[in-house]
Amino acid sequence: MNACNDWLKVCSLASLGKNALEPKEINGIPVLVINGDERRLVIPRSCPHMSASLVDGVFDGHVLTCTKHLWQWSIDGGGTEMGIGEAPLLCYETREENGDLYCRVTEELRYEHEDEDF
């Protein structure tokens, strides 16, 4: 990446499974690609609550649930918290073009966790 406004290809949309949670790396930054029924997001791999891995979360195409403490987020709503969730997901800027998913990563997005169990 030469400039902070560069878009990087993450993957082809056809390569994403239905309701997939796909761990990827973009310029050495670990991310999670979420392939929802209505929307795709690229987020940090950890939960905003206590740094548990969201790679092992439960996802039905609309709602992502962290299996550690059951926080939930609406993927259709851009990662807004639901239920007992108390913080939204941080999301990288994405765009879809010619059947591919692109992401703009200027820096690693990180949550401020009280514990580090990830």
C-alpha positions in Angstrom: 0.0 0.0 0.0 1.6 3.2 -1.1 -0.9 5.8 0.0 -3.5 5.7 2.8 -6.3 6.1 0.3 -5.4 2.9 -1.7 -8.0 0.2 -1.9 -6.8 -3.3 -1.5 -8.5 -6.4 -2.9 -9.5 -8.7 -0.1 -11.1 -11.5 -2.1 -13.6 -12.2 -4.8 -17.2 -12.2 -3.6 -17.8 -15.6 -5.3 -15.1 -17.1 -3.0 -17.0 -16.2 0.1 -19.3 -18.9 1.5 -22.9 -18.2 2.5 -22.9 -16.6 6.0 -19.1 -16.9 6.1 -16.7 -15.6 8.8 -13.4 -15.6 6.9 -10.2 -14.6 8.7 -7.8 -12.8 6.3 -4.8 -10.5 6.5 -4.5 -7.2 4.8 -1.0 -5.8 4.8 -0.2 -7.9 7.8 -3.3 -6.8 9.7 -5.5 -9.6 10.9 -9.2 -9.0 9.9 -12.4 -10.9 9.7 -14.5 -10.8 6.6 -18.2 -11.2 7.2 -20.4 -12.3 4.3 -23.9 -11.4 5.3 -27.2 -11.9 3.4 -27.5 -8.1 2.9 -24.0 -6.7 3.5 -20.3 -7.6 3.9 -18.1 -6.1 6.6 -14.4 -6.2 7.3 -13.7 -5.9 11.0 -11.0 -6.7 13.6 -11.0 -10.4 14.6 -11.6 -9.7 18.3 -14.8 -8.9 20.2 -15.1 -5.3 21.5 -16.0 -6.8 24.9 -13.1 -8.9 26.1 -11.0 -9.6 23.1 -12.5 -13.1 22.4 -12.1 -14.3 18.9 -15.0 -13.6 16.6 -13.6 -16.0 14.0 -15.5 -18.7 16.1 -18.6 -16.7 16.4 -22.1 -17.7 15.3 -23.5 -16.0 12.3 -26.9 -16.5 10.6 -26.5 -14.0 7.8 -27.8 -11.1 9.8 -26.6 -11.3 13.4 -23.1 -12.1 14.6 -22.9 -13.6 18.1 -19.7 -13.8 20.2 -19.8 -17.3 21.8 -17.8 -16.2 24.9 -20.3 -13.8 26.5 -23.2 -13.7 23.9 -22.7 -10.1 22.7 -24.5 -9.6 19.4 -24.3 -7.2 16.4 -26.4 -6.5 13.4 -24.4 -6.9 10.3 -27.2 -5.4 8.2 -26.9 -2.4 10.5 -23.2 -2.0 9.9 -22.1 -3.7 13.1 -24.5 -2.0 15.5 -24.9 -3.7 18.9 -27.9 -5.7 19.8 -29.3 -7.5 22.9 -26.8 -7.3 25.7 -24.0 -5.9 23.5 -22.7 -2.6 24.7 -20.4 -1.5 21.9 -20.6 -1.5 18.1 -18.1 -3.3 15.9 -15.2 -1.3 14.5 -15.4 -1.6 10.7 -12.9 -1.0 7.9 -14.2 1.0 4.9 -15.2 -1.4 2.1 -16.5 -1.3 -1.4 -17.6 -3.9 -3.9 -16.5 -3.6 -7.5 -16.5 -6.1 -10.5 -17.3 -9.0 -8.2 -14.5 -8.3 -5.7 -14.4 -7.0 -2.2 -12.0 -4.1 -1.5 -10.9 -2.6 1.8 -9.2 0.6 2.8 -6.8 0.0 5.7 -4.9 3.0 6.9 -4.2 1.6 10.4 -5.2 -1.4 12.5 -8.5 -0.8 14.3 -8.2 -1.9 17.9 -10.6 -2.1 20.8 -9.6 -1.0 24.3 -10.0 -4.3 26.2 -9.7 -4.6 30.0 -8.3 -8.1 29.6 -6.3 -9.7 26.9 -7.5 -13.3 26.5 -7.3 -13.3 22.7 
